[in-house]
Structures are given as C-alpha cells and as structure tokens.
Amino acid sequence: MNKRVYLLTIVSFVVGMVELIIGGILDLVAQDLQVSIGKAGFLITVFSLVFAVASPVLLMMTSKVERKKLTLISLLIFFIGNAIAVFSPSYSMLLIARIVSAASGSLLVVLCITIASSIVSEDYRARAIGVVFMGISASLVLGVPIGLMLGNAFGWRAPFILIAGLTLFSMAGVYFFMDSMFSKPAVSLIKQLRTLKNRRLLFAQLTSFLFLAGHLTLYGYLTPFLKTVLGLNGNWVSIVYLIFGCAAVAGGGVGGTLADRIGTRKSIIGFIIVFGLTMFVIPYTTFSLPLFLGVMVIWSMLSWAITPAMQSYLIESSTAETSDIQQSLNNTALHFGIAFGSAIGGFVIEQSSVESNATVGGCFIIIALAAALISMAKRNQHFSPIKHNM
C-alpha cells in the first residue's frame, strides 16, 4: 500500500484529537469558564454541526484548488483555530475557536479520505480508508488520555497547545512528501443532494447518521458516566480512555480488512447488531469494573470498525464519478449524527441521568439496523451518473 496513506493518517489523527478532546475534559472546561456540563457539551455539538455542514460546501468551493495546496491551507487555518482556543478568555471565544477548527478540519478529513482512495489500487481501497480512519481512532489512544493528563496537570488549554504543535508537524510532512494532485470537476451542492434520490445511498447515509447518534449519546458523556456511575477518579478515567482507544484502533483496522474479505454488506450488518447489543448491556455491567471494561472493548472496536466498510459500500453503490460526493456526504452524515447524539445525551442527563444514555443510544442503533437493511434490499437499483458541463 502507498506509504503516503500513513501521512494522511497523521493528519486525520490531529483532526480527531481536536474534535474528541472536549469530551474528556468537559468538567475542566465547565469549571474554568463557569458554565454547566450541558453547555460545555455544546462545544461538541457545535463542532460537529459545523463539520457536517462545511464539508460538502467547502469541497465544492475548493474543487479547482490543487489538493496539496488546499491541504496546507486547511492545516494553517486549523492551526489558527487551535491557537484561538489556547488563548480563549471566555466561553464565547472558545466557541468561535471550535467553529474555525471544525470548518477547516471537515475539509481535511474529506481530503485525506479521497486522496487515500485515489493513490491505492482498488484491492486496497477499503484498507486505505480504514488506515486513515485509524488515525482518528488513534487520537483516542494517545490524544484523549494525554489530553486528560495534560488537562489535569496544566489546565484544559494544554491539550490545544499540543494539537497546535502537531498541526505544524503535519504541515511540514505534507509540504515535503505529498505530490501535487488535482480533483475531479466540481459538482454543485444541489446535485450532490440529488444523488440521495437513490434509496440505497439515502438509507446508507441515514445508517451512518443513526449509528453515530446512538454512539455519541453515551460516548459524548463518557467522562461523567465513569465518574458518577462507576466512581472513577481522573487517573482511572484516563486509563479507560486509553483502553477504549486501543480497541478502537484495532477495530478500524479489522473493519477495513474484514470488509475486503467477506464483503461490505455482511460486515456492516454484523457490526451494527453486535454494537447495539453492547450498548444495551453496558448499564448492567457497572457493578464490576473488569466486566464493564470487557464489554467496552467490544463497543469501542465496533464504533470504528463500521466506518471503512460503510465508506467502501458507498463507493460500490455509486459511480466512479460520484464516489467523492458520497464520501463527502457520509462525512456530513457522521457529524450530524455526532451533533445530534451529543445533544440528545445532554438532554437525557438533564431530564433523567447519565445512566440512561446507553439505553437511549441503543434505541438509535436499532433504527440504524433497519435503515441498513432497507438500503441493502435495493440491489437492482442503479445510480445514474452526473454529467458535467465542460
């Protein structure tokens, strides 16, 4: 496999850190900026909303820009966003920093996916996408635990200083090792959305949305869950995140390999079923930390295993001309799911308790399974390619 895929993995790693780090230090941010946990949690929601909306729009607006140059510009803006976070004197300024980081980060993730799938042979496509997404899951292994330790030792701003430094490192790697590459002709946002007239594609995107919504209903508030339900302290929370991240990295790699070997459809359905079962079981394992950790490992592996399989399924279900569109729209669906799930999770905590988040999230996974089955039932439906005016 092309070694430049691993460079793109580093970029996705950095973006994954800034998106997910807030979930681990919610209590620190809330305490320092004197806001509630729910309001601090909105920093996850707004990041994901901006990420979801900006991705297809920016991809269209920048379609004529050479890919290496665009990646470098996006990384620079991403760096600025994190620098603003470091020096934010208030919640409002931190919110602005999250918006800037989300907009630039959304484009970076799509660029990493599309470039990775373009520079490898078809046999390695799902695996290359899986490796890129392993960068995001790897940010859980190193990013969130290190962020928690830095946050506990030096304050919540310290993790953003680390992210800013890694962004500069990524810029140097892209500048020296990536080759120039031009994109396909631009497709308007309206035409992108018209591709969803294909029921297979529509319900596939809906599956991603519901899956992530269910996942984030609990994962977005995992820190308060661990502290209140299991009674863990800050150090133990860091250890749990480290275990979660290690399993997630393994899941991303296994998911891509399994999708290549047994097919994307079987992989997606199997992942969703087992993932849903683990979410429903989690509340009944909290009496035993080892038992909880065992179930959590399965939960974390499957949370990332489905992504390369779904990306590959979307490529299979669309034409070569529109595969980039589906990857971009899927990125949007994923982050709408993150935003919706984190919002629902915050609502559940305020109306009930954090113990209910896993069960509510599991209900979304059931609906995601139904959406996936509907998508895959339409096997004879073909997608009409979009024609560009030259």
Helices and strands as residue ranges (DSSP letters): H 4-24, H 26-33, H 37-61, H 67-86, H 91-118, G 122-124, H 125-138, I 139-143, H 144-154, H 158-177, H 189-194, G 195-197, H 199-219, H 222-228, H 234-262, H 264-281, G 282-284, H 289-317, H 323-351, G 354-356, H 357-377
